Every structure is written in structure tokens, then in C-alpha cells.
Amino acid sequence: MRNRKAAEANADVEARIAQIEQMTLEQIATFQGRMLTDIGTGRIAPREARAIDRALRKRLKAIEQELQQDG
């Protein structure tokens, strides 16, 4: 049972990270708000939150680089 829950949580984190890679700044802001709520309610474990946070920082850095190239 424990392995099943861990596998489901891992798949959920991977799906969120895949979504993050395509997000705009506005979508990231909304997503972060929902993520904070999910962390507060225990729907996202600290380990999962760190993985999602790394993906968000990576996406924000990519957006920043794109903006620097454009302007």
C-alpha cells in the first residue's frame, strides 16, 4: 500500500513538473498559490514541494533568459 501511494505521489509530481515547463508567468503565480494551499492541507509532502519548487525556479530562469534575449 505504501509503495502504491508513493508511486501515485511521484506520478503526480512528475505531471506537475511537466505542466510547469510550459507555463507563463501568470500561470506560475496562480499555480504557486494553489501549491501553498496544497502544502498547508498536507496534499503535497515537503519532499514533493521541493521538487516542484526546483522546477518552478528552472522555468522562471528560462523565462528570464527569453526576456533578456528579446529585449
Secondary structure, 3 states (H helix, E strand, C coil): CHHHHHHHHHHHHHHHHHHHCCCCHHHHHHHHHHHHHHHHHCCCCHHHHHHHHHHHHHHHHHHHHHHHHHC
